[in-house]
């Protein structure tokens, strides 16, 4: 039983923590609608036109197309590979699992900075730099390791007796995956999609290394170029940053119930 003092302390601590997290967000939003270009907060005369002006001056329409192509394709391919590999490792018990799964986890343990130089030269040799195919392949390669780990753990939370019952009823491997494991593990899948979408959409480092052609650059690189050209217009930079973050925030708000369920129950068992 929690005492009233403990409950009050918990609420006070959580309120303080929420305030610390939300303060920078509120400040950026305030600067984004401020008329002053220096970044000084001025909410007396909010300029909502800053968003349209930032969108126009930064040319975000072009960069939005690239971000949608890169993020949409990478998330779709990564999700399919994560589900299939997680199902193979977590349910089917593939031959050599004890060797293959630890090798798969190297993708999580090795930092990207350690492999980005050989990755760049390999992609350059294959003619994959400055292409959608190259950056998509890089994102899929960096995300599939976590996806396999995440979905393997999620599938292992499904009671083994359910899979046995499906086999007794004549369900094959693909039928069991489609009709049993996927519906039960939907929160974990939604969580992985949201996390992968956020990582890919917000990526700057990989795109900066692999894409120098403005025709294929995502919105994060567009914001970087906008920052270099209009460093004094802090209010427009803040407005552009807010616009870029809208898809991630909107997707989270739309799927937050599934996301929370997935975070709480998607990886309980290893």
C-alpha positions as CSV (number, residue, x, y, z in Angstrom):
1,X,0.0,0.0,0.0
2,X,1.5,3.4,-1.1
3,X,1.2,6.0,1.6
4,X,-0.1,9.5,0.7
5,X,3.4,11.0,1.1
6,X,4.9,8.5,-1.3
7,X,2.1,9.1,-3.8
8,X,2.6,12.9,-3.5
9,X,6.3,12.5,-4.0
10,X,5.8,10.3,-7.0
11,X,3.5,12.8,-8.7
12,X,5.8,15.7,-7.9
13,X,8.8,13.9,-9.3
14,X,7.0,12.9,-12.4
15,X,5.6,16.4,-12.9
16,X,9.1,17.9,-12.6
17,X,10.5,15.3,-15.0
18,X,7.7,16.0,-17.5
19,X,8.4,19.8,-17.2
20,X,12.1,19.3,-17.8
21,X,11.4,17.2,-20.9
22,X,8.7,19.5,-22.3
23,X,10.5,22.8,-21.7
24,X,12.9,22.5,-24.7
25,X,9.9,21.5,-26.9
26,X,7.8,24.4,-25.8
27,X,10.7,26.8,-26.3
28,X,11.3,25.6,-29.8
29,X,7.6,26.0,-30.6
30,X,7.7,29.5,-29.1
31,X,10.7,30.5,-31.1
32,X,9.2,29.0,-34.3
33,X,6.3,31.5,-34.1
34,X,8.3,34.4,-32.9
35,X,8.8,37.4,-35.3
36,X,12.4,38.0,-34.1
37,X,15.0,36.3,-36.3
38,X,17.6,36.2,-33.5
39,X,15.8,33.4,-31.7
40,X,14.5,35.6,-28.9
41,X,11.2,34.3,-27.6
42,X,8.4,36.8,-28.4
43,X,4.8,35.5,-28.1
44,X,3.2,38.9,-28.1
45,X,2.8,38.8,-31.9
46,X,3.0,35.2,-33.1
47,X,3.9,34.8,-36.7
48,X,2.3,31.6,-37.9
49,X,3.5,32.4,-41.4
50,X,7.0,31.3,-40.3
51,X,6.1,27.7,-41.0
52,X,5.1,28.4,-44.6
53,X,8.1,30.7,-45.1
54,X,10.5,28.1,-43.7
55,X,8.9,25.4,-45.9
56,X,9.3,27.6,-49.0
57,X,12.8,28.9,-48.3
58,X,14.2,25.5,-47.3
59,X,12.6,23.8,-50.3
60,X,11.2,21.1,-48.0
61,X,8.8,19.8,-50.6
62,X,11.6,18.2,-52.6
63,X,13.3,16.8,-49.5
64,X,10.0,15.4,-48.2
65,X,9.7,13.2,-51.3
66,X,13.1,11.7,-50.7
67,X,12.4,11.2,-47.0
68,X,9.1,9.4,-47.8
69,X,10.8,7.1,-50.4
70,X,13.7,6.3,-48.1
71,X,11.8,5.9,-44.9
72,X,8.8,4.1,-46.3
73,X,10.8,1.5,-48.2
74,X,13.3,0.9,-45.5
75,X,10.7,0.5,-42.8
76,X,8.6,-1.9,-44.9
77,X,11.5,-4.1,-45.9
78,X,13.0,-4.1,-42.4
79,X,9.7,-5.0,-40.9
80,X,9.2,-8.0,-43.2
81,X,12.7,-9.2,-42.6
82,X,12.4,-8.7,-38.8
83,X,9.2,-10.7,-38.7
84,X,10.5,-13.6,-40.8
85,X,13.9,-13.8,-38.9
86,X,12.2,-13.4,-35.5
87,X,9.8,-16.2,-36.4
88,X,12.6,-18.4,-37.6
89,X,14.8,-17.9,-34.5
90,X,12.0,-17.7,-31.9
91,X,9.5,-20.3,-33.1
92,X,10.9,-22.6,-35.8
93,X,14.3,-23.1,-34.3
94,X,16.4,-23.0,-37.4
95,X,19.5,-25.1,-37.8
96,X,22.6,-23.3,-36.4
97,X,20.5,-20.8,-34.4
98,X,23.0,-20.7,-31.6
99,X,25.7,-19.5,-34.0
100,X,23.6,-17.4,-36.4
101,X,21.7,-15.4,-33.8
102,X,24.8,-14.1,-31.9
103,X,26.2,-13.1,-35.3
104,X,23.0,-11.3,-36.0
105,X,23.4,-9.4,-32.8
106,X,26.7,-7.9,-33.9
107,X,24.6,-5.4,-35.8
108,X,23.4,-4.1,-32.5
109,X,26.7,-4.2,-30.6
110,X,29.0,-2.7,-33.2
111,X,28.7,1.1,-33.4
112,X,27.9,2.6,-36.8
113,X,30.9,4.9,-36.6
114,X,33.2,1.8,-36.6
115,X,31.9,0.5,-40.0
116,X,30.8,3.7,-41.9
117,X,34.2,4.2,-43.7
118,X,34.4,0.6,-45.2
119,X,30.6,0.8,-45.8
120,X,31.1,4.0,-47.8
121,X,33.9,2.5,-50.0
122,X,32.0,-0.7,-50.5
123,X,28.9,1.2,-51.6
124,X,31.0,3.5,-53.8
125,X,32.6,0.4,-55.5
126,X,29.1,-1.0,-56.1
127,X,27.8,2.3,-57.4
128,X,25.3,2.7,-54.6
129,X,26.3,6.1,-53.3
130,X,24.0,9.0,-54.1
131,X,21.1,6.5,-54.8
132,X,17.9,5.6,-53.0
133,X,18.8,2.0,-53.2
134,X,22.1,2.5,-51.3
135,X,20.7,4.5,-48.4
136,X,17.7,2.2,-48.1
137,X,20.0,-0.9,-48.1
138,X,22.1,0.8,-45.4
139,X,19.1,1.5,-43.2
140,X,17.7,-2.0,-43.7
141,X,21.1,-3.5,-42.8
142,X,21.4,-1.4,-39.6
143,X,17.9,-2.1,-38.5
144,X,17.3,-5.7,-39.2
145,X,19.5,-6.9,-36.3
146,X,17.4,-5.1,-33.7
147,X,14.3,-6.2,-35.5
148,X,15.3,-9.9,-35.4
149,X,16.1,-9.6,-31.7
150,X,12.9,-7.7,-31.0
151,X,10.5,-10.0,-32.9
152,X,12.2,-13.2,-31.6
153,X,11.6,-12.1,-28.1
154,X,8.0,-11.1,-29.0
155,X,7.2,-14.4,-30.6
156,X,8.6,-16.3,-27.6
157,X,6.0,-14.6,-25.4
158,X,3.3,-16.5,-27.3
159,X,2.5,-19.7,-25.3
160,X,3.9,-22.8,-26.9
161,X,0.6,-24.7,-26.5
162,X,-1.0,-22.3,-29.0
163,X,1.4,-23.3,-31.7
164,X,1.1,-26.9,-30.9
165,X,-2.7,-26.6,-31.1
166,X,-2.4,-25.0,-34.5
167,X,-0.2,-27.9,-35.7
168,X,-2.7,-30.4,-34.5
169,X,-5.4,-28.6,-36.4
170,X,-3.4,-28.9,-39.6
171,X,-2.0,-25.4,-39.7
172,X,1.3,-25.1,-41.6
173,X,4.2,-22.8,-40.8
174,X,2.9,-19.9,-42.9
175,X,-0.6,-20.3,-41.7
176,X,0.5,-20.3,-38.0
177,X,2.5,-17.2,-38.6
178,X,-0.2,-15.3,-40.4
179,X,-3.2,-16.3,-38.3
180,X,-1.7,-16.8,-34.8
181,X,1.7,-15.2,-34.2
182,X,1.2,-12.0,-36.1
183,X,-2.2,-11.0,-34.5
184,X,-0.9,-11.8,-31.0
185,X,2.4,-9.9,-31.6
186,X,0.8,-6.9,-33.3
187,X,1.8,-4.4,-30.5
188,X,5.4,-5.5,-30.8
189,X,5.3,-5.1,-34.6
190,X,3.7,-1.6,-34.3
191,X,6.4,-0.7,-31.8
192,X,9.2,-1.8,-34.1
193,X,7.6,0.1,-37.0
194,X,7.4,3.2,-34.9
195,X,11.0,2.9,-33.7
196,X,12.4,2.1,-37.1
197,X,10.4,5.0,-38.7
198,X,11.8,7.4,-36.1
199,X,15.4,6.2,-36.5
200,X,15.2,6.3,-40.3
201,X,13.3,9.6,-40.6
202,X,15.6,11.4,-38.1
203,X,18.8,9.9,-39.6
204,X,21.5,12.5,-40.5
205,X,24.8,10.6,-40.2
206,X,24.3,7.9,-42.7
207,X,22.6,10.2,-45.2
208,X,25.4,12.7,-44.8
209,X,28.0,10.0,-45.6
210,X,26.2,8.2,-48.4
211,X,24.3,11.0,-50.2
212,X,25.9,14.1,-51.5
213,X,23.5,14.6,-54.4
214,X,20.7,17.1,-53.3
215,X,18.2,15.2,-55.6
216,X,18.3,12.2,-53.1
217,X,18.8,14.0,-49.8
218,X,16.2,13.6,-47.0
219,X,14.7,16.4,-44.9
220,X,17.3,16.2,-42.2
221,X,20.1,17.1,-44.7
222,X,17.8,19.8,-46.1
223,X,17.5,21.3,-42.7
224,X,21.3,21.2,-42.3
225,X,21.7,23.0,-45.6
226,X,19.0,25.5,-44.6
227,X,20.9,26.1,-41.3
228,X,24.1,26.8,-43.2
229,X,22.4,29.4,-45.5
230,X,20.2,31.1,-43.0
231,X,22.0,30.9,-39.7
232,X,20.7,34.2,-38.5
233,X,17.0,33.3,-39.1
234,X,16.7,31.2,-35.9
235,X,12.9,31.5,-35.9
236,X,12.7,30.0,-39.4
237,X,15.1,27.2,-38.5
238,X,13.0,26.4,-35.5
239,X,9.9,26.4,-37.7
240,X,11.6,24.0,-40.2
241,X,12.7,21.7,-37.3
242,X,9.1,21.6,-36.0
243,X,7.8,20.7,-39.5
244,X,10.3,17.9,-39.9
245,X,9.3,16.4,-36.5
246,X,5.5,16.4,-37.3
247,X,5.3,13.0,-39.0
248,X,7.1,11.2,-36.2
249,X,5.0,12.9,-33.5
250,X,1.8,12.3,-35.5
251,X,2.5,8.7,-36.0
252,X,3.3,8.2,-32.3
253,X,0.1,9.9,-31.3
254,X,-1.9,7.8,-33.7
255,X,-0.4,4.5,-32.5
256,X,0.6,5.3,-28.9
257,X,-1.7,2.7,-27.3
258,X,-0.2,-0.1,-29.4
259,X,3.3,1.4,-28.9
260,X,2.9,1.4,-25.1
261,X,1.6,-2.2,-25.1
262,X,4.5,-3.2,-27.3
263,X,7.1,-1.6,-25.0
264,X,5.6,-3.3,-22.0
265,X,5.1,-6.8,-23.4
266,X,6.9,-7.0,-26.7
267,X,10.3,-8.1,-25.3
268,X,9.6,-9.8,-22.0
269,X,11.3,-13.1,-22.8
270,X,14.8,-13.3,-24.3
